Amino acid sequence: MLLGPAIVAAALIHGFEHNVQHQMAARWGWRSVLWTGWLGTPIHELSHVLMCRLFGHRIEEVRFFDPDNQSGRLGYVKHSYHRGHWFEELGNVFIGTAPFIGGSLVMLVLLWLFYPSLARGLLRSEDVLAAESWQTLLSGTALAYREFLQSLFAWESLTTFRLWIFLYLTLCVASHMAPSASDYKGAMRGLVIMAFVVLAAAVIAMTLTSNPIALSLSIIKTFSPVMIMGGLSVVLCFVLWLVVSAICLAIPPRR
């Protein structure tokens, strides 16, 4: 119910990020990643660190920004945990996927700093909060995002430095918020425990209510700020992919 949209959002963000970095590297070389990595990489690694602290993992070494041309690595966090400890094992899922959470939060903060009225409109959308069915919830969410994009890219906004600075900072964060291959590998270690936790929570919820559809809708509405934040990440990553792709169309790739 909650994991499905999160998985789809993660896959979309990962795809946009990979394509943006590939297009930039093909035209400006490997060092073009540093144009965004100076901000995105520390946020990526800090997200890992905070989740390690939350789930009791021991942090052995941290490099918030240490570019390595040969390995392609921009930073890393080395951590350890007690194998067999269910809470620390479960933490691997959240530690591995922490950059999605941290990156989304930072992009929301950037939106709030540059366009506070738009941020409030998204998080407090009456069409979403007042939804009484799945259909009205989806239509309300779509309407909230449409109004957001229309306001953000209004003609008078396109001619301001504020928009382009916001898009650049957002690009820095969005281009490095997808977990690496090693992050996904680490997250796999706790997926079994995560599946049992989610299943147990679903069974308990089903036994406590006679209307599971209404319950699921109320849960979704409760977590609507989190889901809107994740959706905002997807929308902004898509917009940035369009902008970078349009720029790269005019520049031939390097041989």
C-alpha positions, -999 to +999 in steps of 0.1 A: +000+000+000+028+024+010+058+005-003+044+002-039+044+039-047+077+043-029+093+016-050+080+031-083+092+066-072+126+052-064+129+035-098+119+067-116+143+089-097+171+064-103+164+063-140+163+101-143+195+105-123+214+079-143+204+095-176+212+130-165+247+120-153+253+100-185+243+129-207+265+154-188+295+130-187+292+124-224+295+161-232+317+175-204+336+145-191+337+128-157+344+160-139+310+174-149+296+152-121+315+174-096+294+204-107+265+188-088+284+164-065+298+191-043+264+194-027+245+162-036+272+138-024+275+152+012+237+151+015+238+115+002+264+103+026+250+123+056+217+105+050+235+072+054+252+085+086+220+096+102+202+063+095+232+044+108+229+064+141+192+058+143+195+020+139+226+016+161+252+008+135+288+015+142+303+041+118+339+032+110+348+057+083+331+086+065+341+105+034+314+131+026+331+143-006+362+125-018+361+121-057+379+092-071+382+091-109+391+055-112+363+040-091+339+068-099+331+071-062+325+105-048+321+096-012+313+067+011+303+055+046+317+023+061+296+009+089+291-024+108+264-040+129+256-070+150+244-098+126+213-115+139+201-084+158+167-079+141+165-042+146+200-035+132+193-060+103+161-041+096+181-009+096+200-020+065+169-013+044+166+023+056+203+029+056+206+017+020+177+038+008+184+068+031+196+091+002+160+090-012+147+102+021+174+127+028+174+141-008+136+145-008+137+164+025+164+187+013+145+194-019+114+202+001+135+226+023+148+243-009+113+247-022+102+261+012+131+286+011+127+297-025+089+293-029+072+290+006+037+296-008+041+267-033+054+244-005+025+252+017+001+247-011+014+212-018+016+200+018-018+215+028-037+208-003-074+207+007-082+185-023-059+158-009-068+162+028-105+162+022-105+132-002-131+105+007-122+079-019-092+067-039-105+085-070-108+119-053-074+113-036-057+107-069-075+135-087-067+159-058-030+149-059-028+154-096-045+188-094-021+199-066+010+190-087-005+207-119-011+239-100+024+237-085+041+233-119+020+261-135+030+284-107+067+274-107+071+278-144+049+308-150+063+332-176+072+358-150+091+332-130+112+320-160+129+354-162+141+355-126+174+343-112+155+327-082+140+300-104+173+290-121+192+290-088+165+268-073+167+244-103+205+242-101+205+235-063+177+209-068+197+194-097+227+190-073+206+171-048+185+151-073+215+140-093+229+121-063+200+110-043+197+075-058+214+047-038+245+031-053+249-005-062+265-012-028+236+006-011+211-016-028+232-047-018+232-036+018+195-029+018+187-064+006+200-078+039+170-065+058+143-070+033+131-103+048+126-087+082+110-057+065+086-080+047+076-097+080+071-063+098+049-050+069+029-083+068+023-083+106+012-047+105-012-054+077-027-084+095-032-064+127-048-036+108-072-060+090-083-075+123-090-041+139-113-028+113-143-039+093-136-015+065-100-021+053-104+003+023-114+032+046-085+023+069-060+023+040-073+056+028-069+072+062-033+058+065-025+073+031-039+106+041-019+106+073+013+100+054+002+124+026+030+149+034+056+121+031+041+109-002+037+144-016+074+149-007+084+118-026+061+128-055+077+162-055+111+145-059+099+126-089+083+157-105+115+178-100+138+151-112+116+148-143+117+185-149+155+186-144+159+157-168+139+177-194+160+208-189+193+189-191+182+169-221+171+201-240+205+217-233+224+185-243+205+183-276+224+214-287+258+201-277+273+170-295+288+143-273+326+142-269+345+116-289 
